[in-house]
Amino acid sequence: MPRNLWMKFIKLSLTTKLIAVLIILITVPLLLISFFSYSNYTRSIQNNTVVYVNQISKNILQRVDQYVSDIKRVTGSQIYMQDIQVSLAKPDKSLDDNRKLQDFTKGLNSLKNDTEAVYIFDKYGSFYYATKGDSMRDDIVEQVARLQEEVKKANGSSIVISTQKLSSPTSGSYYFSVARELKNTNTLESIGMIIFDSNIRVIADAVSELDQVTHGQTIVIDDRNTVIYDSEQRWISTNLDNNPIVRLASGSEGRFHYKLDGRNYLCTYATSEVTGWKQIVLIPIDRLTEEAKSTRNVTLLLVALLIVAALFLSIWLTLKLTRPMRDLMRTMKQVNKDNLDVQFPVKHSDEFGILAKQFNSMIRRIRNLVEEVYHTQNRKREAELRSLQHQINPHFIYNTLEVIRMTAEVKQDYEISDMTYNLGELLRYGIIRGTEAVTFDKEIEHLEQYVTLQNYRFSKDIQLEVTVRERHVHYRMIKLLFQPIVENAILHGFETKDDDCRIRMTSEEDSSYVYFMIEDNGSGMDEDTLKGIRATIQSHGEPSDRSSIGIENVNERIRLHYGPQFGLRIESRIGSGTIVTIALPAVKEGEEENI
């Protein structure tokens, strides 16, 4: 899809392209700036709100912590009065002891306005209480055993008991409790238990202040995920282990986003160090971003007006600036209709003016070239006629050799006839076909004719043995690669040898390379001569002697035609002969060379 759009864009006119590019360059940055500004502004509002709400939440938790700490101090200090301890520890209490303990309980209940009730239990089953409504809760006796076990585990420290519903004949409100085990200060023996019931409005008043700021909801839970208080008072004293909001509020403090009843909320939470209670505040994001949305709408309106004005100006400038180019295109179309008698008027010295000057110069040059080509064509025809005349000379030589061969045939001198025939074929192979590529079998056919002539020349019996692989017979190569190497073997390798002169040719293939090995059983070369020839081939310099001219020429032709990775490799030893390996690309007949 993007490629198709790009191809369509490429086909548009330059004016259209410029207008499109300007639209993109103006519109996209402005929209991106507006988007990022709005996003950053919204994010900043959320961050600032989180900081502010966290501060208020911590203040609220500190107020609750302060209240609970005060209750804990009361439970830990007032009861250390010796006469109270003595009265509470007696198994059989007098009326004076009971009155003293009851008055002490009423005094504790009056210390805090939000204290709903105070209960003091001795270890003999008796208890004393004081309530603001003169009625104790119905379940206090049933819960004593459980509470005694919990305070005993605290080992003298106060414990905070989560919110419960106050069940009494006259009240149905919620409360939370602080309890402590009472011990003899001298013997540290347990002498009873004290419980403070506090009205939940201690937390409700603080949460109400927070909700007025956030316009959201607040949930306070204990360390067991039981709700101490929530703004809507529908989850109080309910365990929320499986609630997703509670699960997301992991750790001591943090924030996250949550969607509840189709509305997005920014949730923050913090944990009290005194009670271990966690306060989760749900802030509706739409209320946070109301001001940001208003700012966004005004910004988008201004951006839209800027875009319209910028686009109008861009289109006008584009059409104005590209007008000379359109005029030049119309002039070029006239030239395309073979009208070379046109000139583009130069009005300015800018880029279009320079282009117009060059165009006019080009038109003049084209007119001159047309005339020059006309005259060149005439001269070319004359040169072709002269070339046809020069071709008569090679044909005269071939025809003359053929007459000599036929004369030798008539006189039954078959040796001269064969020599003449082979010489003529060598000339045709080397001259008429030029330097085009041939197949291996054509090259071997030429090589066999060459060896036949050399046997006549030196009166030797030089044996040429070709045992290449069958598929290599049809591989293509540039011509006249093998003859110089064989010639070098005959002239230098067999110089002192009259019989048993053998030249063997084999082939191998490796990946995309094919290797032809030419091996003779001549006299070979010493190490110094071999190093000199190798150095000449590698350096592409002048050959060190005439014996290496043919080899260096073959190596250079291979490298020039196929590339530097191809060429010759020479191995030789005195008295054992020489092996020349030719590395060529594996190109079969009918395939194109990719070198």
C-alpha positions as CSV (number, residue, x, y, z in Angstrom):
1,M,0.0,0.0,0.0
2,P,2.7,2.6,0.9
3,R,4.6,1.8,-2.3
4,N,1.4,2.3,-4.4
5,L,0.9,5.7,-2.8
6,W,4.5,6.6,-3.5
7,M,4.2,5.6,-7.1
8,K,1.1,7.7,-7.5
9,F,2.9,10.6,-5.8
10,I,5.8,10.3,-8.2
11,K,3.5,10.5,-11.2
12,L,2.1,13.9,-10.1
13,S,3.3,17.1,-11.6
14,L,6.0,19.1,-9.8
15,T,3.5,21.9,-8.9
16,T,1.1,19.3,-7.4
17,K,4.0,17.7,-5.5
18,L,5.2,21.0,-4.1
19,I,1.6,21.9,-2.9
20,A,1.2,18.4,-1.4
21,V,4.6,18.6,0.4
22,L,3.8,22.1,1.7
23,I,0.4,20.9,3.0
24,I,2.1,18.0,4.8
25,L,4.9,20.2,6.2
26,I,2.5,22.8,7.5
27,T,-0.4,20.7,8.6
28,V,1.4,17.8,10.3
29,P,3.8,19.8,12.5
30,L,1.0,22.1,13.7
31,L,-1.3,19.1,14.5
32,L,1.5,17.3,16.2
33,I,2.5,20.4,18.2
34,S,-1.2,20.8,19.2
35,F,-1.5,17.1,20.1
36,F,1.7,17.0,22.2
37,S,0.9,20.3,23.9
38,Y,-2.6,19.0,24.9
39,S,-1.1,15.6,26.0
40,N,1.6,17.3,28.0
41,Y,-0.8,19.7,29.6
42,T,-3.2,16.9,30.5
43,R,-0.3,14.8,31.8
44,S,0.9,17.8,33.8
45,I,-2.6,18.3,35.3
46,Q,-2.8,14.7,36.3
47,N,0.7,14.7,37.8
48,N,0.0,17.9,39.8
49,T,-3.4,16.4,40.9
50,V,-1.7,13.2,42.0
51,V,0.9,15.2,44.0
52,Y,-1.8,17.3,45.6
53,V,-4.2,14.4,46.3
54,N,-1.3,12.4,47.7
55,Q,-0.4,15.2,50.1
56,I,-4.1,15.6,51.2
57,S,-4.3,11.8,51.6
58,K,-1.2,11.7,53.7
59,N,-2.6,14.5,55.8
60,I,-5.9,12.6,56.3
61,L,-4.0,9.5,57.2
62,Q,-1.9,11.5,59.6
63,R,-5.1,12.8,61.3
64,V,-6.4,9.3,61.7
65,D,-3.0,8.1,62.8
66,Q,-2.9,10.9,65.4
67,Y,-6.3,9.9,66.7
68,V,-5.4,6.2,66.9
69,S,-2.1,7.1,68.5
70,D,-3.8,9.2,71.1
71,I,-6.1,6.2,71.9
72,K,-3.1,3.9,72.2
73,R,-1.4,6.3,74.6
74,V,-4.6,6.4,76.7
75,T,-4.8,2.7,76.8
76,G,-1.1,2.5,77.8
77,S,-0.9,5.3,80.4
78,Q,-4.1,5.8,82.3
79,I,-4.3,2.2,83.4
80,Y,-0.9,2.3,85.2
81,M,-2.6,3.9,88.2
82,Q,-1.8,1.6,91.1
83,D,-5.2,1.7,92.8
84,I,-6.9,0.8,89.5
85,Q,-4.6,-2.1,89.0
86,V,-5.2,-3.4,92.5
87,S,-9.0,-3.1,92.2
88,L,-9.0,-4.8,88.8
89,A,-6.8,-7.7,89.9
90,K,-9.1,-8.6,92.9
91,P,-11.3,-11.7,92.3
92,D,-13.9,-10.5,94.8
93,K,-14.4,-6.8,94.4
94,S,-16.1,-4.6,96.9
95,L,-18.7,-2.0,96.0
96,D,-16.0,0.6,96.4
97,D,-13.8,-1.2,93.8
98,N,-16.6,-1.5,91.4
99,R,-17.5,2.1,91.8
100,K,-13.9,3.1,91.3
101,L,-13.5,1.1,88.1
102,Q,-16.8,2.3,86.7
103,D,-15.9,5.9,87.3
104,F,-12.5,5.3,85.8
105,T,-14.2,3.9,82.6
106,K,-16.5,6.9,82.3
107,G,-13.5,9.2,82.6
108,L,-11.7,7.4,79.7
109,N,-14.8,7.7,77.6
110,S,-15.0,11.4,78.0
111,L,-11.4,12.0,76.9
112,K,-12.2,11.9,73.1
113,N,-15.3,13.3,71.5
114,D,-15.4,10.6,68.8
115,T,-15.1,7.8,71.3
116,E,-18.3,5.8,71.2
117,A,-17.6,3.4,74.1
118,V,-14.9,2.1,76.5
119,Y,-14.9,-1.4,77.9
120,I,-12.6,-2.8,80.7
121,F,-12.6,-6.5,81.4
122,D,-10.9,-8.3,84.2
123,K,-9.7,-11.9,84.0
124,Y,-12.6,-13.2,86.1
125,G,-15.4,-12.5,83.7
126,S,-16.5,-9.1,85.1
127,F,-16.4,-6.0,82.9
128,Y,-17.1,-2.2,83.1
129,Y,-18.3,0.0,80.3
130,A,-19.2,3.6,79.4
131,T,-21.0,4.7,76.2
132,K,-22.1,8.0,74.8
133,G,-25.6,6.6,74.2
134,D,-25.8,4.7,77.5
135,S,-26.2,1.4,75.7
136,M,-23.5,-1.1,75.0
137,R,-23.3,-3.2,71.9
138,D,-25.0,-6.5,71.9
139,D,-22.1,-8.7,70.7
140,I,-19.4,-7.5,73.1
141,V,-19.7,-10.5,75.4
142,E,-19.5,-12.9,72.4
143,Q,-16.4,-11.3,71.1
144,V,-14.4,-11.1,74.4
145,A,-12.8,-14.5,74.0
146,R,-11.6,-13.7,70.4
147,L,-10.4,-10.3,71.3
148,Q,-8.5,-11.6,74.4
149,E,-6.6,-14.0,72.1
150,E,-5.7,-11.2,69.7
151,V,-4.5,-8.8,72.3
152,K,-2.5,-11.6,74.0
153,K,-0.6,-12.1,70.7
154,A,0.2,-8.4,70.6
155,N,2.2,-8.9,73.8
156,G,1.2,-5.7,75.5
157,S,0.9,-3.5,72.4
158,S,-2.3,-2.0,71.2
159,I,-4.2,-3.5,68.2
160,V,-6.6,-1.8,65.8
161,I,-9.8,-3.7,64.9
162,S,-11.4,-2.9,61.6
163,T,-14.8,-1.3,61.1
164,Q,-17.8,-3.1,62.4
165,K,-21.5,-2.2,62.6
166,L,-22.5,-1.2,66.1
167,S,-25.3,-3.4,67.2
168,S,-27.3,-1.9,70.0
169,P,-30.9,-1.3,70.7
170,T,-30.6,2.4,69.9
171,S,-27.9,2.7,67.3
172,G,-26.8,1.1,64.0
173,S,-23.7,3.2,63.2
174,Y,-20.2,1.9,62.3
175,Y,-17.2,2.0,64.5
176,F,-13.6,0.8,64.7
177,S,-11.8,-0.3,67.9
178,V,-8.4,-0.1,69.7
179,A,-7.8,-2.8,72.2
180,R,-4.9,-3.7,74.6
181,E,-4.1,-6.3,77.2
182,L,-3.8,-4.9,80.7
183,K,-0.8,-6.2,82.9
184,N,0.4,-5.7,86.4
185,T,3.3,-3.3,86.2
186,N,5.2,-5.1,88.9
187,T,4.7,-8.8,88.0
188,L,3.7,-8.3,84.3
189,E,0.8,-10.7,84.9
190,S,-2.3,-10.2,82.8
191,I,-5.1,-8.6,84.8
192,G,-7.6,-7.8,82.0
193,M,-8.3,-6.0,78.7
194,I,-9.4,-2.5,77.6
195,I,-11.3,-1.7,74.4
196,F,-12.0,1.8,72.9
197,D,-14.9,1.9,70.2
198,S,-14.5,5.0,68.0
199,N,-17.2,6.3,65.7
200,I,-16.4,6.0,62.0
201,R,-17.1,9.7,61.5
202,V,-13.4,10.3,62.4
203,I,-12.6,8.9,59.0
204,A,-15.8,10.0,57.2
205,D,-15.2,13.7,57.9
206,A,-11.7,13.6,56.5
207,V,-12.7,11.6,53.5
208,S,-15.6,14.0,52.8
209,E,-13.1,16.8,52.6
210,L,-10.9,14.8,50.2
211,D,-13.9,13.9,47.9
212,Q,-14.9,17.6,47.7
213,V,-11.5,18.3,46.2
214,T,-11.3,15.3,43.8
215,H,-15.0,15.0,42.9
216,G,-14.4,11.2,43.1
217,Q,-14.5,8.4,45.6
218,T,-12.3,7.2,48.5
219,I,-11.8,3.7,49.9
220,V,-9.9,2.9,53.1
221,I,-9.0,-0.7,53.7
222,D,-7.0,-2.5,56.4
223,D,-4.1,-4.9,55.9
224,R,-6.5,-7.7,55.2
225,N,-8.3,-5.8,52.5
226,T,-11.4,-5.3,54.6
227,V,-13.0,-1.9,54.0
228,I,-12.7,0.5,56.9
229,Y,-14.7,3.2,55.1
230,D,-15.8,4.2,51.6
231,S,-17.4,7.3,50.3
232,E,-20.6,5.6,49.2
233,Q,-20.7,3.5,52.4
234,R,-21.7,0.4,50.4
235,W,-18.6,-1.7,51.1
236,I,-17.9,-0.9,54.8
237,S,-16.7,-4.0,56.7
238,T,-16.7,-6.0,53.4
239,N,-13.6,-7.9,52.3
240,L,-12.3,-6.8,48.9
241,D,-9.6,-9.5,48.2
242,N,-11.0,-10.1,44.7
243,N,-11.7,-6.5,43.8
244,P,-9.5,-5.5,40.8
245,I,-8.9,-2.0,42.2
246,V,-7.5,-3.4,45.5
247,R,-5.3,-5.8,43.5
248,L,-3.9,-3.0,41.4
249,A,-3.1,-1.0,44.5
250,S,-0.1,-3.1,45.4
251,G,2.8,-1.8,47.5
252,S,2.7,1.0,50.0
253,E,1.9,3.8,47.6
254,G,1.5,4.6,43.8
255,R,-1.0,5.3,41.1
256,F,-2.8,3.6,38.2
257,H,-5.6,4.1,35.7
258,Y,-8.9,2.2,35.9
259,K,-12.2,2.2,34.2
260,L,-15.3,1.8,36.5
261,D,-18.9,1.8,35.3
262,G,-17.8,3.2,31.9
263,R,-15.8,6.1,33.4
264,N,-12.1,6.5,33.5
265,Y,-10.4,7.1,36.8
266,L,-6.9,8.1,38.0
267,C,-6.3,6.1,41.1
268,T,-3.8,7.0,43.8
269,Y,-3.1,5.2,47.0
270,A,-1.0,5.5,50.2
271,T,-0.6,3.4,53.4
272,S,-0.5,4.5,57.0
273,E,2.6,3.6,59.0
274,V,0.6,3.5,62.3
275,T,-2.5,1.5,61.4
276,G,-1.4,-0.2,58.2
277,W,-4.6,1.1,56.6
278,K,-4.4,1.9,52.9
279,Q,-6.4,4.8,51.4
280,I,-7.3,4.5,47.7
281,V,-8.6,7.7,46.0
282,L,-10.5,7.4,42.6
283,I,-10.3,10.7,40.7
284,P,-12.5,11.0,37.5
285,I,-10.3,11.9,34.6
286,D,-13.0,13.8,32.8
287,R,-13.2,16.3,35.7
288,L,-9.4,16.7,35.6
289,T,-9.3,17.5,31.9
290,E,-12.3,19.8,31.7
291,E,-10.1,22.9,31.6
292,A,-7.6,21.1,29.3
293,K,-10.4,20.3,26.8
294,S,-11.5,23.9,26.7
295,T,-7.9,24.9,26.0
296,R,-7.6,22.2,23.4
297,N,-10.7,23.4,21.5
298,V,-9.5,27.0,21.4
299,T,-6.0,25.8,20.3
300,L,-7.5,23.6,17.5
301,L,-9.6,26.5,16.2
302,L,-6.5,28.7,16.1
303,V,-4.5,26.0,14.4
304,A,-7.2,25.4,11.8
305,L,-7.2,29.1,10.9
306,L,-3.4,29.1,10.7
307,I,-3.5,26.0,8.4
308,V,-6.0,27.6,6.1
309,A,-4.0,30.8,5.8
310,A,-0.7,29.0,5.4
311,L,-2.1,26.7,2.7
312,F,-3.6,29.6,0.7
313,L,-0.3,31.4,0.8
314,S,1.7,28.2,0.0
315,I,-0.5,27.4,-3.1
316,W,-0.2,31.0,-4.3
317,L,3.6,31.0,-3.9
318,T,4.0,27.6,-5.5
319,L,2.0,28.5,-8.6
320,K,4.0,31.8,-8.8
321,L,7.4,30.2,-8.5
322,T,6.7,27.3,-10.8
323,R,5.3,29.4,-13.6
324,P,8.6,29.7,-15.5
325,M,9.0,25.9,-15.3
326,R,5.6,25.4,-16.8
327,D,6.5,27.8,-19.6
328,L,9.7,25.9,-20.2
329,M,7.8,22.6,-20.4
330,R,5.6,24.1,-23.1
331,T,8.7,25.1,-25.0
332,M,10.2,21.7,-24.6
333,K,7.0,20.1,-26.0
334,Q,7.5,22.2,-29.2
335,V,11.1,20.8,-29.4
336,N,9.7,17.3,-29.0
337,K,7.6,18.0,-32.2
338,D,10.9,18.5,-34.1
339,N,10.7,22.3,-33.9
340,L,14.3,23.4,-33.2
341,D,13.7,27.0,-34.1
342,V,12.5,28.0,-30.6
343,Q,14.1,30.1,-27.9
344,F,13.0,30.5,-24.2
345,P,12.9,34.1,-23.0
346,V,15.3,34.8,-20.1
347,K,13.7,37.2,-17.7
348,H,15.5,36.6,-14.4
349,S,18.9,35.5,-13.2
350,D,17.7,32.9,-10.7
351,E,17.8,29.1,-11.2
352,F,15.1,29.2,-13.8
353,G,17.0,31.9,-15.7
354,I,20.2,29.8,-15.6
355,L,18.1,26.8,-16.7
356,A,16.6,28.8,-19.6
357,K,20.1,29.9,-20.8
358,Q,21.3,26.3,-20.7
359,F,18.2,25.2,-22.6
360,N,18.7,27.7,-25.3
361,S,22.4,26.7,-25.5
362,M,21.3,23.0,-25.7
363,I,18.9,23.8,-28.6
364,R,21.7,25.5,-30.5
365,R,24.0,22.6,-29.8
366,I,21.3,20.1,-31.0
367,R,20.9,22.0,-34.3
368,N,24.7,21.8,-34.7
369,L,24.8,18.1,-33.8
370,V,22.0,17.3,-36.3
371,E,24.1,18.8,-39.0
372,E,27.2,17.1,-37.8
373,V,25.5,13.7,-37.6
374,Y,24.2,14.1,-41.1
375,H,27.8,14.6,-42.4
376,T,29.1,11.8,-40.1
377,Q,26.6,9.4,-41.6
378,N,27.9,10.2,-45.0
379,R,31.5,9.6,-43.9
380,K,30.5,6.3,-42.2
381,R,29.1,5.0,-45.4
382,E,32.3,5.8,-47.2
383,A,34.3,4.0,-44.4
384,E,32.2,0.9,-44.7
385,L,32.8,0.7,-48.4
386,R,36.6,0.9,-47.8
387,S,36.3,-1.8,-45.1
388,L,34.6,-4.1,-47.5
389,Q,37.4,-3.6,-49.9
390,H,40.0,-4.4,-47.2
391,Q,38.3,-7.7,-46.4
392,I,39.3,-8.9,-49.8
393,N,42.9,-9.5,-48.6
394,P,42.2,-12.2,-45.9
395,H,39.9,-14.0,-48.3
396,F,42.6,-13.9,-51.0
397,I,45.0,-15.6,-48.5
398,Y,42.4,-18.3,-47.5
399,N,41.6,-18.9,-51.2
400,T,45.3,-19.2,-52.1
401,L,45.9,-21.7,-49.3
402,E,42.9,-23.7,-50.5
403,V,44.4,-23.7,-54.1
404,I,47.7,-25.0,-52.6
405,R,45.9,-27.7,-50.7
406,M,44.0,-28.8,-53.8
407,T,47.2,-28.9,-55.8
408,A,48.8,-31.1,-53.2
409,E,45.8,-33.4,-53.2
410,V,46.0,-33.7,-57.0
411,K,49.7,-34.5,-56.8
412,Q,48.9,-36.9,-53.9
413,D,51.2,-35.0,-51.5
414,Y,48.8,-35.5,-48.5
415,E,51.2,-34.2,-45.9
416,I,51.4,-30.8,-47.5
417,S,47.6,-31.0,-48.0
418,D,47.0,-31.6,-44.3
419,M,49.4,-28.9,-43.3
420,T,47.8,-26.4,-45.6
421,Y,44.3,-27.3,-44.4
422,N,45.2,-27.0,-40.7
423,L,47.0,-23.7,-41.3
424,G,43.9,-22.3,-43.0
425,E,41.6,-23.5,-40.2
426,L,44.0,-21.9,-37.7
427,L,43.8,-18.6,-39.5
428,R,40.0,-18.7,-39.8
429,Y,39.6,-19.5,-36.1
430,G,42.0,-16.7,-35.0
431,I,41.1,-13.9,-37.4
432,I,37.6,-14.2,-38.8
433,R,35.8,-14.8,-35.4
434,G,37.8,-12.1,-33.5
435,T,37.6,-12.5,-29.7
436,E,34.1,-13.8,-29.1
437,A,33.5,-16.6,-26.7
438,V,33.5,-20.3,-27.8
439,T,32.8,-23.6,-26.2
440,F,35.5,-26.0,-24.9
441,D,35.1,-28.4,-27.8
442,K,35.8,-25.7,-30.4
443,E,38.9,-24.6,-28.5
444,I,40.1,-28.2,-28.3
445,E,39.5,-28.7,-32.0
446,H,41.7,-25.7,-32.7
447,L,44.3,-27.0,-30.3
448,E,44.5,-30.4,-32.0
449,Q,45.1,-28.7,-35.4
450,Y,47.8,-26.6,-33.8
451,V,49.6,-29.7,-32.3
452,T,49.4,-31.4,-35.7
453,L,51.2,-28.5,-37.3
454,Q,53.8,-28.5,-34.6
455,N,54.4,-32.3,-35.1
456,Y,55.1,-31.5,-38.8
457,R,57.4,-28.6,-37.8
458,F,59.6,-30.4,-35.2
459,S,59.2,-33.9,-36.5
460,K,58.1,-35.1,-33.1
461,D,55.3,-37.3,-31.9
462,I,53.6,-34.9,-29.5
463,Q,50.6,-36.7,-27.9
464,L,47.6,-34.5,-26.8
465,E,45.3,-36.3,-24.3
466,V,42.0,-34.7,-23.3
467,T,40.1,-36.3,-20.5
468,V,37.8,-33.5,-19.3
469,R,34.4,-34.2,-17.7
470,E,31.5,-34.6,-20.1
471,R,29.5,-31.5,-18.8
472,H,32.6,-29.3,-19.2
473,V,32.7,-29.9,-23.0
474,H,29.9,-27.4,-23.5
475,Y,31.3,-24.7,-21.1
476,R,32.0,-21.3,-22.7
477,M,35.3,-19.4,-22.6
478,I,37.2,-16.8,-24.5
479,K,39.2,-18.3,-27.4
480,L,42.9,-19.0,-27.7
481,L,43.4,-19.8,-24.0
482,F,45.1,-23.2,-24.4
483,Q,47.3,-22.7,-27.4
484,P,49.9,-20.3,-25.8
485,I,50.2,-22.7,-22.9
486,V,50.7,-25.8,-25.1
487,E,53.1,-23.8,-27.3
488,N,55.1,-22.9,-24.2
489,A,55.3,-26.6,-23.3
490,I,56.4,-27.6,-26.8
491,L,59.1,-24.9,-27.2
492,H,60.6,-25.1,-23.7
493,G,59.4,-28.3,-22.0
494,F,60.2,-30.6,-25.0
495,E,63.2,-28.6,-26.3
496,T,65.6,-31.4,-25.3
497,K,63.2,-34.2,-25.7
498,D,62.5,-36.1,-29.0
499,D,60.1,-38.8,-28.0
500,D,57.5,-39.6,-25.3
501,C,56.2,-36.0,-25.4
502,R,52.8,-36.0,-23.7
503,I,50.4,-33.2,-22.9
504,R,47.4,-34.1,-20.8
505,M,44.3,-31.9,-20.2
506,T,41.8,-32.6,-17.3
507,S,39.1,-30.6,-15.6
508,E,37.4,-30.1,-12.2
509,E,34.6,-28.0,-10.8
510,D,34.1,-26.2,-7.5
511,S,31.1,-24.1,-6.7
512,S,30.9,-21.5,-9.5
513,Y,34.5,-22.2,-10.7
514,V,35.7,-24.6,-13.4
515,Y,39.4,-25.6,-13.5
516,F,41.3,-26.8,-16.6
517,M,44.7,-28.4,-15.9
518,I,47.3,-28.7,-18.7
519,E,50.1,-31.0,-17.7
520,D,53.2,-31.9,-19.7
521,N,56.0,-34.4,-19.0
522,G,58.7,-32.0,-20.2
523,S,61.9,-30.8,-18.5
524,G,60.2,-28.5,-16.0
525,M,61.6,-25.3,-14.4
526,D,63.8,-24.6,-11.5
527,E,62.5,-22.7,-8.5
528,D,64.0,-19.3,-9.5
529,T,62.5,-19.4,-13.0
530,L,59.1,-20.4,-11.6
531,K,59.2,-17.6,-9.0
532,G,60.0,-15.1,-11.7
533,I,57.1,-16.2,-13.9
534,R,54.7,-16.2,-10.9
535,A,55.8,-12.7,-9.9
536,T,55.3,-11.4,-13.5
537,I,51.7,-12.8,-13.6
538,Q,50.8,-11.4,-10.2
539,S,52.2,-7.9,-10.8
540,H,50.8,-7.6,-14.4
541,G,54.2,-6.2,-15.4
542,E,56.5,-6.8,-18.3
543,P,57.5,-10.5,-18.7
544,S,61.0,-11.4,-17.4
545,D,61.7,-13.3,-20.7
546,R,60.1,-14.4,-23.9
547,S,59.2,-17.8,-22.4
548,S,56.5,-16.2,-20.3
549,I,55.0,-13.8,-22.8
550,G,52.2,-16.2,-23.9
551,I,51.4,-17.3,-20.3
552,E,51.3,-13.6,-19.1
553,N,49.1,-12.7,-22.0
554,V,46.6,-15.5,-21.3
555,N,46.4,-14.6,-17.6
556,E,45.9,-10.9,-18.4
557,R,43.1,-11.6,-20.9
558,I,41.3,-13.8,-18.3
559,R,41.5,-11.2,-15.6
560,L,40.3,-8.4,-17.9
561,H,37.4,-10.4,-19.2
562,Y,36.2,-12.3,-16.1
563,G,37.7,-10.4,-13.1
564,P,40.8,-10.6,-10.8
565,Q,39.6,-13.7,-9.0
566,F,40.2,-15.8,-12.1
567,G,43.5,-16.6,-13.9
568,L,46.4,-19.0,-14.0
569,R,48.3,-21.0,-11.4
570,I,51.6,-22.7,-12.3
571,E,53.4,-25.7,-10.6
572,S,56.7,-27.1,-11.9
573,R,59.6,-29.2,-10.9
574,I,62.9,-30.0,-12.7
575,G,62.7,-33.3,-14.6
576,S,59.0,-33.8,-13.7
577,G,57.2,-31.4,-16.0
578,T,54.8,-28.4,-15.5
579,I,51.2,-28.1,-14.6
580,V,49.2,-25.0,-15.5
581,T,45.8,-24.6,-13.9
582,I,43.3,-22.2,-15.6
583,A,40.5,-21.0,-13.3
584,L,37.3,-19.8,-15.2
585,P,33.7,-19.1,-14.3
586,A,31.4,-22.1,-14.9
587,V,29.3,-20.7,-17.8
588,K,27.4,-23.3,-19.8
589,E,26.5,-22.9,-23.5
590,G,23.4,-20.7,-23.8
591,E,24.0,-19.0,-20.4
592,E,25.0,-15.3,-20.1
593,E,28.2,-14.4,-18.4
594,N,27.6,-12.5,-15.1
595,I,31.2,-11.6,-14.6
